[in-house]
Amino acid sequence: MKRVYMDHAATTPVDPIVAEHMMHCLTEVWGNPSSVHSFGREARRVLEESREMVARLVGARSNEIIFTSSGTEADNLALLGVARRLARKGRHIITSTIEHHAVLHTCEYLEASGYEITYLGVDRTGLVDPEDFRRALRPDTILASIMLANNEVGTIQPISEMAAASREAGVIFHTDAVQAMGSLEVKVDDLGVDLLSLSAHKIYGPKGVGALYIRKGVRLEPLVFGGGQERQLRPGTENVTGIAGLGMAASLAARQRASRVQRIQSLRDMLERGIKERIPGVTLNGSPDRRLPGLLNVTIQGVEGESILMNLDLKGVAASGGSACAAGSLEASHVLLAMGFSRDDARGAIRFSLGADNTTEDVERVLQVLPPIVERLRRMRQGAGYGY
């Protein structure tokens, strides 16, 4: 049975070129980058070359890139680092109700520590209104954090508008761009952001490494303490092999994004049309036009998303119900609830996220197995007296 992977929003397979580069570094470049001898200097060279690759991807200077263990850590460093640094200036922070839990849970922690958080709502498509953002700015606002593209429904936010308003008010602006990297052309100057988080494993790199862009002049407090690595913001001996993987993945993303995205979006549209044609009672979740090219989130009326996913898995098809970080949770998606969906509709949502390795045959396979799964589950539900 051919297996089909359509959960690239959760993680992507490591590109063979990235894996080869990492293996070379793992076996040949094993010195400590802080050592002054030739082994250390070689590791330092790989580290700084990788930093330059990431910087080029986002249009930054290499000294504005700090390596972390993940996108989650980058989000935490951005929010906690600014909040602690500017606590005497103010304690008000703005975010949205559909952020990744790496941001939301950090905001909840800050609330418990005496900060005030404004959680901006979104419309039915998952968009934050820039006017709502402007109205939320206050004299004591020190930070705003709005994600570039949502990881569950793919909606792309008007970040440049909000960042401009933030800059006028003298407020630092952070965006979680983890899900957008590799799918959108992300340039920090075009967006106007001060801080930006990204992760390797969403762009065909390894797990366990991410980065935070910090605009020159923005100062943060560190979360951990030790040596002077990463401008003293992320002390500890660097994960050279993982960072090398991130650097190579960033370099490939910069070169391949345009052609890759066009093909992925074509496959996504083919899948969306097929599902709507073959299955009644299907609604698209998120913006129909302002969304990531490879992401399709739909609610299928009359069945629970979890049951569909389990049956798809038995047929060799991997999809998800939303964020991978919430896997195993029986709770409805906080993103869909924030967008105004009922709990039943939110539980009926499934997310297909396509990537570079997907083919027309993969889409055809999904369209072959999904309709009979839905039909059977609906019959079972009607037999149990729930109806459709």
N, C-alpha and C positions, 0 to 999 in steps of 0.2 A: 504493500500500500504506500503510495507516494504521500509524503508528509508536506503540508503547506504551512508556512509560517507567515502569519499576518498580525504580528504583535511587535512591530518595530518601534512603536512608541514606548514600549516597556524596555526593550534593549535591542541592539543590533548585533549581528554576527561580526566578528573581527575580520576585517579585510585581510586577505592573504599577504598583501604587501606590508601591512601594519604588523602582522604576526612575524613575518620574516625579519623585519627591522628590529622588533622587540627581542627575538631570539638571538640576534647578533649582539645586542646590547647586554642581554642576560648572561651570555657566555664570554663575551670579549671586553665589555666595558663595565667592569664590576667594581671599579675604585670608588672611593668616597669623594664626591665633588668638592668637599672642603679641604681635601688633602692637597699639599703643594707639589707633590712629586708627579711624575708623568702619568701614573695610573689615575690619580685624582684629576689632573688637568684634562685627560681624555673624557672622563665622566662629566666634568664641568662644560667641556665643549659641546657634548651631546645635549646637556641640560639647556644651555643657552641657545643652541640651534633650534631646539624644540620650542622654547619660549618665543623665539622669533617667528616660527611657523604659526603658532596660535595667535600672536599679535597681528600677523598679516591677514589672517582669516577675518578678524573683527575690525581691522583698520586702526589698530592701536600701536603705540610704541612698545618695544619689548620690555622696558622697565615698568610698564603699567600692568603686567601680567603676573599674578601670584598663583602658584600651583597648590592644589588642595587634594584631598582624598576623594572628592565627589562633588557633584552639583549641590547636594544637600549641605555639605560643609561650607561651600562657597556662599550659599544663601545665609547660613548662620553667621559666617564671618562678616558679611555685608551688614546685616541687620544689627547684630549684637555689637559689632565693632563701632558702628556709627552711634548707636544708642548710648553706649558707655562713654564714647569720646565727647559727645555733645549733651550729656545729661544736664549740665549746668545751664545750657542755652535754652533747652526745652525738652518736653517729654511726650510730645504728640507725634504719632506716626500714622501714615495713611497706607492702606492696602486694599485689596478687594476680597470679596467673599468666595472667589473661585481659584484662589492661589493654590499652589502645591502645598502639601502639609509641611514641607521644609520651611516655608514662610509662615503659614498659619500657626503652626505649633510654636515657632519662635516668637511670634507676636503674642500668643497666649502666655508664654513665659514672661515676656516683657510686661504684659498687663499685670501679672501677679507680682511684678517687681516695682510697680508704681507708675508705669507708663500708660498713657491713654491711646488706644488704637481706634481709628475710624475705619470701619469695614465698608467699602463702597459696594453697593448692589450692582447687578448687571441686568440687561434686558433679556428677552426670550432667546436671543441668539448668543448670549454670553458676552456682550460688549459692555465695557465701562463707558459711561458718558463723560467726555472730557469736561463738560460744564459742571457735572457733579464733582469731579476732581478739583476744579478750580474753587468751587464753593467750600470744599473741605479744608483748603489751606488756611492756616492760622498763624499768628505771630510766633507761637511756640512750636510750630511744626518743624521737625528737624530732618525727617526722612519720609520718603514715599517709596513703596515697592509694588510694582504692577508687572505681572508676567507678560512677556512678549507674545507668546502663543500658548493657549491652554493645552495641557497634555491629555485631556479627556475628549473634548469636542473639537479642538483644533482652531478655535476662534482666535484671530490675530487682533491684538489691541492697537489703538491709535497712540502708540507710545510717544512718538515725536511731539504730538500736541501736548500731552500731559507733562513730558519732560521740559518742554519750553515754559509752561506755566510754573513748574517747579523751580526752574532756574531763575525766573523773574522774581520769585518769592524768596530766593536764597535758600532753597530746600534741596538737600541731596536726593538724587533719584536713582533707584536701583531697579533693574529688570532681571527676572529669571528667564534667561534665553535658552535653557537646557533643551526644551522640546523644539525650538525654532532652528537651532544650529543645523546646518547641512540641508535644510529645506528652504530657508529664506536667505537672501543676501543681508547679512547682519553687519552693519558698520556703526561703530559707537558714535562717530561724529554726526552721521545722518540721523540717528535716533536721539542724540543729545543727552545720553545717559551718563551718569557719573560712575556707576557700578554695574557690572554685568556678570552673571554666572553662567557657566557652561560645563558640560560633562563629556568625557571621552566615549562612553559606551552608547551614546545616542547617535554618534557619527562614525560607527564602524571601527571604534577603538576599544581598548580594554576597560573592564570595570575597575573601580577603585582609584580613579584619578579624575580630577576636574580642575577648573581654574576660575579665578575671579579677576576681572578687569577692574582696575582702580585708577580713575582719571588722575593725572598729575595734579597735586595740590590737595586731594581728598585724603584725610588722615583717619585711620581706624585704630581701635584698641585691639590687641591680639586676644585670642581665646585660650591659647596654650602658651607655655613659657619654656624656654630652654636655650638653645643656641641662637645664632643670628641668621639662620637660613630664611630665605624668602622675605627679605627686608624686615626680619624679626617678627613678621606677622604669622608665619606658619613654621616655627622652629621644629627641628628634627631632620635626620638625614633623609634627603630626597629620594623618592621612588623613581630612580633614573629610568628603569625599564618601562614602567607605566607611563612616565612623562614622555619618553621617546615615542611610545605608542600613540599618545594624544597628539604629539607634534606631527607625526606622519599622517594620522587620520585628519588633522586639520588641513594639512597641505593637500591631501587628496580631495577633501571636501571643497576647497577653494577652486580646484581645477575642474572637478567633475559635477559640481552642483547643478549647473544650468541644464546640461543634457540629461542628467539623472532625474531631475525633478520633472521635466517634461514627460518622460516615459512613465514615471510613477503616477503622475496625475491622470494620464490617459487610462491607466489600469484602474485607478480609483473610480473614475467616472464610469468606466465599463461595469465595475462591480456594483456601483450605486444604481445604475439603470437596470441592471439585471435583477437586483433584489426587489426594486419597486415594481417591475413588470411581472415577476413571478410570485410575489407574496403580497396579499392584500393587507391593509392595516399597518403600513410601515411609515414612520415619520423621521425626517432628518433632524438630528440634534446639533445645534450650533449654527453658525452663519453659513448660508449657501454660497457666498462668494469670498468673504474674508476668513479663509481657513487654510490650514496647512494642506499641501498638495497630496499627501499620502494618507490622510486620516479621514475615516468615515465612521461616524457614530450615529446609530439609528435605534429607535425604539420599535419593537415588534409587538403590537397589541395582542393581549390574550395569552402571553407566555412570559415566564421569568427568564431574564437574561442568563442566569446561572445555569438553568436547565439546558438552554441552547448551547452554551459554551461547553458543558460536559459532553453533550452529544456530538458536537463538532470535534472535540478532542478524540472521541472514539473513532471518528472517521479520518483522523490524521490532520485536522485543521486546527491551528492555534490562533485564537483571537482573545479578546479580554472584555471585561465589563467596565473598564475604566482604568484608573491609575494602578500600576503594578504594586505600588507601595501600600495599597489598601486591599491587596489580594487576601482572600480568606475572610474578609469582613462581610457580614450579612446586612450591613447598613446600606441604605440607598446612597448614591453618589452625592456628595456635598455640592459638587458643581451643578448637577442637574436640578437639585433642590433649590439652589440659589437662582437658577434660571427660571424658576416658577413651575417646574414639573411636579406632579403628584408623586408620592412614594411608589405607587404601583407602576407608573410610567418610568420612573427612574430605575426601578428594579428590572424593567424589561429592556434596558438599553444594552447594546453590545458595541464594542469598538473594534473595527478592522483598521489596522495601520500597516500600510504597504511600504516596501523598501526596495533597495537596489536589486535584490536577488529574486524578486517576484516576477512571474511571467503571465502571459495570457492564459496558459494552461492552468496556472494556479487559480486565476479568477474563475475559469470555467468549472474547475473542481468544486469551488465553494458554491457556485450557482447550481451545481448538480446535487449537492448533499444538503444544502440549507433548507430549501422549500419542503422536502418531505419530513425533515426534522420538525419544522414549525407546524406542519399539518398534523403530525402525530401528537405533538405536545398539546395542541389546541383540542384535538379530539379527547385526549385524556382529561383535560381541564373541564370540557363540557360534560364528560361522563361523571366527573366528580361534582357536577352541579354549579360550576362557576360561570359557565357560558363565555361567549366571546362577542 
